[in-house]
């Protein structure tokens, strides 16, 4: 992407953010009515799963290229992320952890992930770069978003007894967050969902997976947008929370692409 186009897109997104952020409270008052709706359930329980699993897949695929302790460490990371994928769903869907089912599901998912990783292209250097990109994107996104959440201290919409009196705009900081009810900005779920923008690299790992990049980008964009709407519908976030997360993850994504010297033609 040319620098001119990047600047234009960045300026357009920033303008859209500043405009839409003015409707944070009115939109939530109108839209966030039912936390149990299908859209809210998707945003809360389903949206984050592919992004976390991408990290697991990339870690397992990287392990195929390594030996010794590096191989073991990467398999452990993959296993942990497979377990996190399952247990995050259980957490948000109010399913008890005290059961053999989540453990079995974690093991099955990990084994399936390792199997899929074994089928990836092991001879392509660009594929290895893509695997590092997916893993690092997930890790850096989660670390950075959680630091910002604690530092910002913005109250979630559903935690407000008097929204008109308690609402504060996104640019007002109230450090540090005392609990999860005050970790609205930026949106962690939307950030994790935004990791799916990595799927444009799937054909690198699996050459037989012939899908047009436009379809992959469109699928990722739709997933991210529906996630953002779901988080707003559930009263967990405002428009500005979700838009800030999307922008932040995209910046991390582009930064990693440049650092890893990814093939520009694939981006």
Sine and cosine of phi, psi and omega as CSV:
sin_phi,cos_phi,sin_psi,cos_psi,sin_omega,cos_omega
0.00,0.00,0.75,-0.66,-0.03,-1.00
-0.94,0.35,0.40,-0.92,-0.01,-1.00
-0.89,0.46,-0.60,0.80,-0.01,-1.00
-0.89,0.45,-0.70,0.71,0.00,-1.00
-0.92,0.40,-0.61,0.79,0.02,-1.00
-0.88,0.47,-0.70,0.72,-0.01,-1.00
-0.90,0.44,-0.67,0.74,-0.01,-1.00
-0.89,0.45,-0.72,0.70,0.01,-1.00
-0.90,0.43,-0.66,0.75,0.01,-1.00
-0.90,0.44,-0.69,0.73,0.01,-1.00
-0.91,0.42,-0.65,0.76,0.03,-1.00
-0.90,0.44,-0.68,0.73,0.00,-1.00
-0.92,0.39,-0.66,0.75,0.01,-1.00
-0.89,0.46,-0.66,0.75,0.03,-1.00
-0.90,0.43,-0.69,0.73,0.03,-1.00
-0.89,0.46,-0.64,0.76,0.03,-1.00
-0.88,0.48,-0.75,0.66,-0.04,-1.00
-0.90,0.44,-0.57,0.82,0.01,-1.00
-0.96,0.29,-0.78,0.63,-0.06,-1.00
-0.93,0.38,-0.48,0.88,0.02,-1.00
-0.89,0.46,-0.39,0.92,0.04,-1.00
-0.92,0.39,-0.31,0.95,-0.04,-1.00
-0.97,-0.26,0.27,0.96,-0.01,-1.00
-0.76,0.65,-0.86,0.51,-0.08,-1.00
-0.95,0.31,-0.75,0.66,0.02,-1.00
-0.84,0.55,-0.65,0.76,-0.03,-1.00
-0.92,0.39,-0.67,0.74,0.01,-1.00
-0.92,0.38,-0.63,0.78,0.04,-1.00
-0.87,0.49,-0.56,0.83,-0.03,-1.00
-1.00,0.06,-0.60,0.80,-0.20,-0.98
-0.99,-0.15,-0.56,0.83,-0.08,-1.00
-1.00,0.04,0.97,0.25,-0.07,-1.00
-0.95,-0.32,-0.46,0.89,-0.12,-0.99
-0.67,-0.75,0.97,-0.26,-0.02,-1.00
-0.94,0.34,-0.26,0.97,-0.03,-1.00
-0.99,-0.17,0.15,0.99,0.02,-1.00
-0.93,0.37,0.30,-0.95,0.00,-1.00
-0.88,0.48,-0.62,0.78,-0.01,-1.00
-0.92,0.40,-0.68,0.74,0.02,-1.00
-0.91,0.41,-0.63,0.78,0.02,-1.00
-0.89,0.45,-0.68,0.73,0.04,-1.00
-0.86,0.50,-0.75,0.66,-0.03,-1.00
-0.89,0.45,-0.56,0.83,-0.06,-1.00
-0.99,0.12,-0.68,0.73,-0.20,-0.98
-0.95,-0.32,-0.53,0.85,-0.16,-0.99
-0.98,-0.20,-0.60,0.80,-0.22,-0.98
-0.85,0.53,-0.59,0.81,-0.12,-0.99
-0.99,0.13,-0.25,0.97,-0.17,-0.99
-0.90,0.44,-0.75,0.67,-0.02,-1.00
-0.87,0.50,-0.64,0.77,-0.02,-1.00
-0.88,0.47,-0.70,0.72,0.02,-1.00
-0.91,0.41,-0.66,0.75,-0.03,-1.00
-0.93,0.38,-0.52,0.85,0.08,-1.00
-0.85,0.53,-0.66,0.75,0.06,-1.00
-0.88,0.47,-0.64,0.77,0.02,-1.00
-0.91,0.42,-0.71,0.70,0.01,-1.00
-0.89,0.46,-0.72,0.70,-0.03,-1.00
-0.90,0.44,-0.65,0.76,0.01,-1.00
-0.90,0.43,-0.69,0.72,0.03,-1.00
-0.90,0.43,-0.64,0.77,0.00,-1.00
-0.91,0.40,-0.62,0.78,0.04,-1.00
-0.91,0.41,-0.57,0.82,0.01,-1.00
-0.87,0.49,-0.48,0.88,-0.01,-1.00
-0.90,0.43,-0.39,0.92,-0.05,-1.00
-1.00,-0.08,-0.11,0.99,-0.15,-0.99
-0.93,-0.37,0.22,-0.97,0.05,-1.00
-0.77,-0.64,0.31,-0.95,0.12,-0.99
0.91,0.42,-0.63,-0.77,-0.11,-0.99
-0.91,0.41,-0.49,0.87,0.02,-1.00
-0.90,0.44,-0.66,0.75,0.01,-1.00
-0.89,0.46,-0.71,0.70,0.00,-1.00
-0.89,0.46,-0.71,0.70,-0.01,-1.00
-0.87,0.49,-0.68,0.74,-0.02,-1.00
-0.93,0.37,-0.59,0.81,0.08,-1.00
-0.92,0.40,-0.62,0.79,0.04,-1.00
-0.89,0.45,-0.70,0.71,0.03,-1.00
-0.87,0.50,-0.69,0.72,0.02,-1.00
-0.88,0.48,-0.70,0.72,0.01,-1.00
-0.89,0.45,-0.67,0.74,0.03,-1.00
-0.88,0.47,-0.69,0.72,-0.01,-1.00
-0.93,0.37,-0.55,0.84,0.11,-0.99
-0.89,0.45,-0.68,0.73,0.03,-1.00
-0.91,0.42,-0.65,0.76,0.02,-1.00
-0.89,0.46,-0.64,0.77,0.04,-1.00
-0.83,0.56,-0.73,0.68,-0.02,-1.00
-0.94,0.34,-0.73,0.68,-0.10,-0.99
-0.96,0.29,-0.47,0.88,0.11,-0.99
-0.90,0.43,-0.67,0.74,0.06,-1.00
-0.88,0.47,-0.72,0.70,0.00,-1.00
-0.87,0.50,-0.66,0.75,-0.01,-1.00
-0.88,0.48,-0.78,0.63,-0.08,-1.00
-0.98,0.21,-0.37,0.93,0.04,-1.00
-1.00,-0.05,0.10,1.00,0.02,-1.00
0.86,0.51,0.66,0.75,0.08,-1.00
-0.99,-0.16,0.73,-0.68,-0.07,-1.00
-0.89,0.46,0.70,-0.72,0.09,-1.00
-0.97,0.23,-0.39,0.92,-0.09,-1.00
-0.99,0.16,0.94,0.34,-0.05,-1.00
-0.35,-0.94,0.47,-0.88,0.03,-1.00
-0.97,0.25,-0.35,0.94,-0.08,-1.00
-0.88,0.47,-0.77,0.63,0.02,-1.00
-0.87,0.50,-0.58,0.81,0.01,-1.00
-0.91,0.41,-0.73,0.69,0.03,-1.00
-0.88,0.48,-0.67,0.74,0.02,-1.00
-0.89,0.46,-0.62,0.79,0.02,-1.00
-0.90,0.43,-0.68,0.73,0.00,-1.00
-0.91,0.42,-0.70,0.71,0.00,-1.00
-0.89,0.46,-0.69,0.72,0.00,-1.00
-0.89,0.45,-0.67,0.74,0.01,-1.00
-0.89,0.46,-0.71,0.70,0.00,-1.00
-0.90,0.44,-0.64,0.77,0.04,-1.00
-0.91,0.41,-0.61,0.79,0.01,-1.00
-0.91,0.41,-0.70,0.72,0.03,-1.00
-0.89,0.46,-0.64,0.77,0.02,-1.00
-0.89,0.46,-0.73,0.69,0.01,-1.00
-0.90,0.44,-0.63,0.78,0.02,-1.00
-0.89,0.45,-0.58,0.81,-0.01,-1.00
-0.92,0.38,-0.36,0.93,0.00,-1.00
-1.00,-0.01,-0.06,1.00,-0.01,-1.00
-0.97,0.25,0.32,-0.95,-0.01,-1.00
-0.94,0.34,0.91,-0.41,-0.05,-1.00
-1.00,-0.03,-0.05,1.00,-0.10,-0.99
-0.96,-0.28,-0.08,1.00,-0.10,-1.00
-0.99,-0.16,0.89,-0.45,0.00,-1.00
-0.89,0.45,-0.56,0.83,0.02,-1.00
-0.92,0.40,-0.54,0.84,0.05,-1.00
-0.91,0.41,-0.64,0.77,0.04,-1.00
-0.89,0.45,-0.67,0.74,0.06,-1.00
-0.87,0.49,-0.66,0.75,0.00,-1.00
-0.90,0.44,-0.59,0.81,0.03,-1.00
-0.91,0.41,-0.68,0.74,0.08,-1.00
-0.90,0.44,-0.63,0.77,0.02,-1.00
-0.86,0.51,-0.74,0.67,-0.03,-1.00
-0.89,0.46,-0.69,0.73,-0.02,-1.00
-0.93,0.37,-0.74,0.67,-0.02,-1.00
-0.92,0.39,-0.58,0.81,0.02,-1.00
-0.87,0.49,-0.70,0.71,0.01,-1.00
-0.90,0.43,-0.73,0.68,-0.07,-1.00
-0.91,0.41,-0.77,0.63,-0.04,-1.00
-0.89,0.45,-0.65,0.76,0.02,-1.00
-0.84,0.54,-0.75,0.66,-0.06,-1.00
-0.93,0.37,-0.65,0.76,0.02,-1.00
-0.89,0.45,-0.76,0.64,-0.07,-1.00
-0.92,0.39,-0.70,0.72,-0.02,-1.00
-0.89,0.45,-0.66,0.75,-0.02,-1.00
-0.94,0.35,-0.56,0.83,0.09,-1.00
-0.90,0.45,-0.72,0.69,0.00,-1.00
-0.90,0.45,-0.65,0.76,0.01,-1.00
-0.85,0.52,-0.74,0.68,-0.03,-1.00
-0.92,0.38,-0.59,0.81,-0.03,-1.00
-0.96,0.28,-0.59,0.81,-0.09,-1.00
-0.96,0.27,-0.72,0.70,0.06,-1.00
0.93,0.36,0.52,0.86,-0.02,-1.00
-0.99,0.15,0.70,-0.71,-0.04,-1.00
-0.98,0.22,0.70,-0.71,0.05,-1.00
-0.94,0.35,0.47,-0.88,-0.03,-1.00
-0.87,0.49,-0.70,0.72,-0.07,-1.00
-0.94,0.34,-0.20,0.98,0.02,-1.00
-1.00,-0.03,0.00,1.00,-0.04,-1.00
-1.00,-0.06,0.81,-0.58,0.09,-1.00
-0.99,0.13,-0.46,0.89,0.04,-1.00
-0.72,-0.69,0.99,0.12,-0.07,-1.00
-0.80,0.60,-0.66,0.75,-0.03,-1.00
-0.89,0.46,-0.56,0.83,-0.03,-1.00
-1.00,0.00,-0.45,0.90,-0.10,-1.00
-0.99,-0.16,-0.28,0.96,-0.05,-1.00
-0.91,0.42,0.68,-0.74,0.14,-0.99
-0.77,-0.63,0.59,-0.81,0.02,-1.00
-0.92,0.40,0.29,-0.96,-0.12,-0.99
-0.88,0.48,-0.48,0.88,-0.11,-0.99
-0.99,0.12,-0.04,1.00,0.05,-1.00
-0.99,-0.11,0.87,-0.50,-0.03,-1.00
-1.00,-0.06,0.61,-0.80,0.08,-1.00
-0.73,-0.68,0.91,0.41,-0.04,-1.00
-0.95,0.32,0.54,-0.84,-0.08,1.00
-0.93,-0.36,0.38,-0.92,-0.04,-1.00
-0.90,0.43,0.78,-0.63,0.00,-1.00
-0.99,0.16,-0.48,0.88,-0.03,-1.00
-0.34,-0.94,-0.04,-1.00,-0.06,-1.00
-0.91,0.42,-0.41,0.91,0.02,-1.00
-0.92,0.40,-0.27,0.96,-0.02,-1.00
-0.87,-0.48,0.63,0.78,0.02,-1.00
-0.78,-0.63,0.75,0.66,-0.08,-1.00
-0.98,0.21,-0.61,0.79,-0.10,-0.99
-0.93,-0.36,0.80,-0.60,-0.15,0.99
-1.00,0.08,0.06,-1.00,-0.07,-1.00
-0.99,0.16,0.89,-0.45,0.02,-1.00
-0.94,0.35,-0.66,0.75,0.01,-1.00
-0.88,0.47,-0.70,0.71,0.00,-1.00
-0.91,0.41,-0.59,0.81,0.05,-1.00
-0.89,0.45,-0.73,0.68,0.03,-1.00
-0.90,0.43,-0.63,0.78,0.04,-1.00
-0.90,0.43,-0.54,0.84,-0.03,-1.00
-0.93,0.37,-0.30,0.96,0.06,-1.00
-0.87,0.49,-0.36,0.93,-0.01,-1.00
-0.91,0.41,-0.17,0.98,0.09,-1.00
-0.87,0.49,-0.28,0.96,0.04,-1.00
-0.92,0.40,-0.33,0.94,-0.13,-0.99
-0.88,0.48,-0.21,0.98,0.07,-1.00
-0.89,0.46,-0.30,0.95,-0.01,-1.00
-1.00,-0.05,-0.02,1.00,0.00,-1.00
-0.84,0.55,-0.66,0.75,0.03,-1.00
-0.89,0.47,-0.37,0.93,0.08,-1.00
-0.94,0.35,-0.67,0.74,0.00,-1.00
-0.97,0.26,-0.56,0.83,-0.04,-1.00
-0.78,-0.62,1.00,0.05,-0.07,-1.00
-0.83,0.56,-0.45,0.89,0.01,-1.00
-0.97,0.22,-0.20,0.98,0.02,-1.00
-1.00,0.10,1.00,0.09,-0.13,-0.99
-0.99,-0.12,1.00,-0.04,0.05,-1.00
-0.81,-0.58,0.69,-0.73,-0.03,-1.00
-0.89,0.46,0.69,-0.73,0.01,-1.00
-0.80,0.60,-0.56,0.83,0.01,-1.00
-0.88,0.47,-0.63,0.78,0.02,-1.00
-0.92,0.39,-0.67,0.74,0.00,-1.00
-0.91,0.41,-0.69,0.73,0.03,-1.00
-0.91,0.42,-0.65,0.76,0.02,-1.00
-0.91,0.42,-0.64,0.77,0.03,-1.00
-0.89,0.45,-0.70,0.71,0.02,-1.00
-0.89,0.46,-0.70,0.72,0.00,-1.00
-0.89,0.47,-0.68,0.73,0.02,-1.00
-0.89,0.46,-0.69,0.73,0.02,-1.00
-0.86,0.50,-0.70,0.72,-0.03,-1.00
-0.92,0.40,-0.69,0.72,-0.02,-1.00
-0.90,0.43,-0.71,0.70,0.01,-1.00
-0.90,0.44,-0.60,0.80,0.06,-1.00
-0.88,0.48,-0.74,0.68,-0.01,-1.00
-0.86,0.51,-0.70,0.71,0.02,-1.00
-0.90,0.44,-0.61,0.79,0.01,-1.00
-0.91,0.42,-0.62,0.78,0.02,-1.00
-0.94,0.34,-0.57,0.82,0.07,-1.00
-0.94,0.33,-0.66,0.75,0.00,-1.00
-0.88,0.47,-0.55,0.84,0.01,-1.00
-0.99,0.13,-0.02,1.00,0.02,-1.00
0.97,0.24,0.18,0.98,-0.04,-1.00
-0.99,0.12,-0.41,0.91,-0.08,-1.00
-0.53,-0.84,0.29,-0.96,0.11,-0.99
-0.97,-0.23,0.16,-0.99,0.01,-1.00
-0.82,0.57,-0.73,0.68,-0.06,-1.00
-0.89,0.45,-0.54,0.84,0.03,-1.00
-0.87,0.49,-0.72,0.70,-0.07,-1.00
-0.96,0.29,-0.67,0.74,-0.01,-1.00
-0.91,0.41,-0.59,0.81,0.03,-1.00
-0.90,0.43,-0.64,0.77,0.01,-1.00
-0.90,0.43,-0.71,0.71,0.01,-1.00
-0.86,0.51,-0.71,0.70,-0.01,-1.00
-0.90,0.44,-0.68,0.73,-0.03,-1.00
-0.90,0.44,-0.70,0.71,0.00,-1.00
-0.91,0.41,-0.62,0.78,0.02,-1.00
-0.90,0.43,-0.62,0.78,0.04,-1.00
-0.90,0.44,-0.69,0.73,0.05,-1.00
-0.88,0.48,-0.69,0.73,0.00,-1.00
-0.85,0.53,-0.76,0.65,-0.02,-1.00
-0.93,0.37,-0.61,0.79,0.03,-1.00
-0.87,0.49,-0.73,0.68,0.00,-1.00
-0.91,0.40,-0.62,0.78,0.05,-1.00
-0.85,0.53,-0.69,0.73,-0.01,-1.00
-0.93,0.36,-0.68,0.74,-0.01,-1.00
-0.91,0.42,-0.60,0.80,0.00,-1.00
-1.00,0.08,-0.05,1.00,0.00,-1.00
0.82,0.58,0.79,0.61,0.00,-1.00
-0.94,0.35,0.47,-0.88,0.05,-1.00
-0.89,0.45,0.90,-0.44,-0.06,-1.00
-0.88,0.48,-0.47,0.88,-0.03,-1.00
-0.92,0.40,-0.43,0.90,-0.03,-1.00
-1.00,0.06,-0.47,0.88,-0.06,-1.00
-0.89,0.46,0.00,0.00,0.00,0.00
